[in-house]
Amino acid sequence: MSTLKKNKRIKRAKLEELYGDLKPVGGNSVTQRGKAKYLGGNGRQTTGVSKRKFKRNLQRIRVVENGAVVRRRVPVSLIRSGGIVKPQVVDPFAVPEG
């Protein structure tokens, strides 16, 4: 394996460790008809099953990584849980105190 490939894999592994796996997950979409039994119906009947993908809700934001500010595609769940550090916004025209 070339050094370039190895370095790319290491870099990718570090990003995956920070932000998790961002790939879509496969699943099924089930189409049904009928009324549920507890609502007085005869039960739900499945009329079709098709493949679909569950995609992560990714947003492009600025993130502090190893002291540097970089743009990354990050899932909203990670932003809400406080798993990432956003850069502090500084007012360019503010007079410093002291």
Order of alpha helices (4+ residues) and beta strands (2+ residues): alpha-beta-beta-beta-beta-alpha
